[in-house]
Amino acid sequence: MSSTFVYVTYIRTTPEKLWEALTSPEFTKRYWFGITQESDFKPGSPWKMRYPDGTVTDTGEVLEADPPRRLVLKWRHDLKPELRAEGDTRCEFELVPKGNQVQLRVTHSSNRDNAKVIAGVSEGWPQILSSLKSLLETGTALERTTPPIETREGASAD
């Protein structure tokens, strides 16, 4: 048995631009709460996500990379001990061109029944991917997922 979350969206962009948005640290932080991803995105390479203050949120390994079509990550949440204890999950990104848009399918799964980490990503992925879609289509990410002013501007908002 296992736990799986699947999210599918259609984004008016090209597979190449969507791949860059998913893998570029500078692009990622614009729609993913200021978080950047660190990896060369080659199979077998380490992968991690971190907040601007250096806090590592998630770690893993690139299992598959076929730019700009498919990316598969071994993924472990590192911030919350109860989620870290559940071990590795698997996250697949599939990019399929559909005319002037790209179908993006994200499948995040765990070998554990009722995995808390999958319950958590089922809350996070829709917000993050909606912000990504907005950023690619309009040039502006959703406000809730953009970094706080102090991380965007380099100075406190006070």
N, C-alpha and C positions, 0 to 999 in steps of 0.2 A: 504494500500500500504506500501511498505517498500523498503529498499536498502540492497542488499546482495552481498558479495564477496565470491567466492569459489575458493580454490586453492587445487589441488591434485598433489602429487608427490609420487614417489616410492623410498625408501631408503633401501640400502643393510645393514640391521641390524636386530635386534630382537625387538619385541614389548617392552620388558622390558628395553632394552637400550634406545630406542626412548622415552619411558615414562620418564626415568631418565633425558634424555637430555632436555625434555620439562619442567620438574618440579624442577630440582636441581639448586639452585642459582649459584653454582660454575661452572656448565656446561653451563647454560644459558648465563652467561656473556662472554663466549668464542666466541659465534656466534651472539650475539644480542647487539652490540654496547657497551659492557661493562655493560649492564643493568642486574640486578638480580631481580628475582621474590621472594616475601615473602609470604608464605602460608604453611599450613600443608596439603593442597589439600584434605580436607575433606568437604563434603557438608555442607553448612552454614558458613564455615570459611571465614574470610576476605582474600583478595588477593591484592597485590600491586606490582608495578614495580618501581625500582629506579636506578638512575645513581650512579656511585661510589662516587660522591660528596654529595649524600643524597637526591638530587632532586627527588621527586616522579613524575613519568610520567603518570601512570595509576593506577586506583584502582577499586575494585569491590568485588565480592563474588563468592565462588565456589558453583555452582548450582548442578552439578553432578560430581562424580568422580568414575570411575570404572577401576582402574589400571589393566593391561596396555592397556585398550581398548578405553576408552572414558573419556573426560574431557570437562565440559561446564562451562564457566565463564560469570558472569555478569561483564561488562567491561565499564569503563568510562575513557575517556582521560582527564587528569588533567592539562597538561602544557599550551595548547593554549585555551584562554577563549572562542573563537568561537566554538571550538570543544567540550569543557566541557559543553557549553550551550545546546548542542544537547542531553545530558543525556546519559543514559545507552544504551549499545549495548550488543549483545550476541555473544560469540565466542565459537565454538564447535571444538574440536579436536577428530577425529575418527582414530584409528589405527587398520588396518586390515592386518593380516599376509597373504602373498602371496608367498609361497615357501621360498626362502632365502632372501626375502625382505618384507618390510612393506609398505602398502599403507597408506599415511597420507593425510587425507582430513581436511582442515581448512575451516570452514564456519563462516564468521563474518557478522552479520546483525544488522540492525537498523529498528525500526518501522517508521522512518521518510523517506519520499520520498527524493531522491537526497541528502542523508546525506553526509556532508563534511567529517565526520570521516570515512565513508566507502570508499570514494574516497582516503583518506589518507592511509588507510590500504591496499588498492589495489596497492599502490606504495611500501609499506613496506614489506608486507608478502612475495612476491616473492623473494626479496633480503634476508630476514631473513631465510626463509625456504631453499633456495638454499645454504646458508652458513651452516645451520644445516646439510643438506645432505652431503656437502663436508666434514665437520668436522667428521661426523660419518663414512663416507666411506674411507677417506684418512688420518684422524688425523689432518687436517689443515682446519680452517674456511676460508671463503673468506676475503681477506684483508680489504675491505671496511666496513665490519661489525664487525671487531675485535676492542677491546678497544685501545685507543691511548697508546703510549709507557708509558707515565707517569702513567696511571692507571694500566698497566700490570706490570711495573717494579718498581713502587713506587717512581720514580724520573722523573724529567722533561727531555725531549729529547734535550733541549738546551745545 
